[in-house]
């Protein structure tokens, strides 16, 4: 069998087949599994890429029934049960497709160059480069108005990623950069969070959303609700009717499913996700399972299920179980998501957590957020290092990954 | 006054002026000081960039007499005492020029694309990408001969960088990768170190060089002496008369001074370095000091002095002292290098150290190497993390930074 994609869904599916008598090929176009929930901390200079990424081979090394291929999948042919690679092909008896999602600019693909999104390590390093370069350029800028533009950061989209980015940038400006600059006062940085809907963190209850907003406001983030972005141009973002000159615009507003979904010849929803059957297979092809951000699972209250790591993990394990059942001649079983809650953090010692019956915010929620994230990180070394980096950042107010690499610096060599 | 370049020379010069009543502008095209002696460990996946790089602003934050500019210097006009930036200019009363060296391909600039050198973080990440990708491609290659080519690594140049790279790659192949691959046997990797001269580590005494060679041979590195590289083509390197098919070729053979040297209108040596006066200033311009890898200091036995961190550090401090003396109306003093020895490491628990009267090798030299390097790292956090990463790698045989980022993976998205 073949698993395409070694994110949360694919990796947990592979691990659920540890003792199974199947030969598994795991294919990913990256050599590493990425812990995406902490990617914004790479973008905001707290963590290094290697703290939240782990070689797929190493994670799966103890499973002799698995081989790992670094390869780009260009299409799936369900008619011939073939995974078509850029440089070859592979047939499968069972397939788990878990290639996730990428940014969506809602038909404005031209915005991407002005407002990068956050999905890969390269994205995170590019965003980090833009944020740090903005401060550096401001330090050398003599024109007051231009300096103001350089120190304006607009984050589009008030979901968890947008909230976490806005909080982290405001914190860097007010706490970290302050001691290091002579000309500018980094506290003058403006961080604007523009959310098209009527509340930030739309998937959270209104009271937690309000608490998150209050925490952001305390960090001097300018939270704009009912503020759809209508245009992004070089150095300017148009929010509603207002033109906001801003050197740094970051995109956290929307995702669309990986284009591989289209090659399945299965029904898709508006976001390009595959409308899966209750057992996570696709209509007419019980040997093909689609999980995680690539799947739209609508058979449950609040469906389709959100693009969260716990959904992908549970679906990965469930798809693996269904394949084992099918191998044994048993019928597959429907998936049910066990919702254990959701968390979002807003900078230093502030977070919100919705565990259904229990809703918490502030310092306790932040501690919960910290330990839950450490727990799900892969590898003892990464857990130790991330915990150390957080403690270091908390106590010293420093950020250890404030490096500008790549980008225009490189081109100018 | 102006300091251009915040490597070892520039940074220690700036710090030596801590209590001086001068206004200093430090200019670098990077936002970080890089601890180059450990750069090969980023290239070979042991360390992360942020472990050996530190924001220049943060290093110098406690010196109110300093401002830091992120800028590219395009020329120096000694006639008008002006530093010409790509986007502006600055005048100086005193100048310290410390922009170091870059790779030299001895007139074969076309080799660079096939055989990258190791000077910047981007270089290190590119080399890491090539090494890791070679193993990944070999795992998927079905043709025996092609697999052999993919698993052949040639390092050109047997100086400290070449020796360290060769040792680290051999170690990764034999100890780290072995458990993770199913198809290939990473132990079959061939690592060839090609040195044009008659001994590796030419600057070391012959007996230590022989010991280093024995350590490399024990790691299965194929050490070739009197083996000048005469051509590098895609997938092939010609050593002497022999054509060696190799997917990965790395360049550690030569450096040339930063091109800024040429704009000084001062005498240069064959490697493009500025022939400085005994006090480190340039002929006819006692207000301009050139230090570190950019300077050729010939007034001492064994001169010109080698391009080592201790030389740059001592010259940085001396140039700063001479500027202070000149400010007080005193004559400048000649520089004398206090040679405290040299070290090179050859993988796990092996190194050679030449402290003049005392020459050591093996485990004790490796411990000396470890603590000297930790000591000179900047920042307590970096020291702690690097020590932890080394201990972790030593005990677990793992490498924590085995990430392929950027490069062709990115282009194919």
Interface residues (C-beta under 8 A of the other chain):
Chain A: X29 X30 X31 X32 X48 X49 X50 X51 X53 X55 X57 X58 X61 X67 X68 X69 X70 X71 X72 X86 X88 X121 X122 X125 X132 X133 X136 X137 X139 X140 X179 X180 X181 X182 X183 X381 X382 X384 X385 X388 X392 X396 X398 X400 X401 X402 X403 X404 X405 X406 X409 X410 X412
Chain B: X29 X30 X31 X32 X48 X49 X50 X51 X53 X55 X57 X58 X61 X67 X68 X69 X70 X71 X72 X86 X88 X121 X122 X125 X132 X133 X136 X137 X139 X140 X179 X180 X181 X182 X183 X381 X382 X384 X385 X388 X392 X396 X398 X400 X401 X402 X403 X404 X405 X406 X409 X410 X412
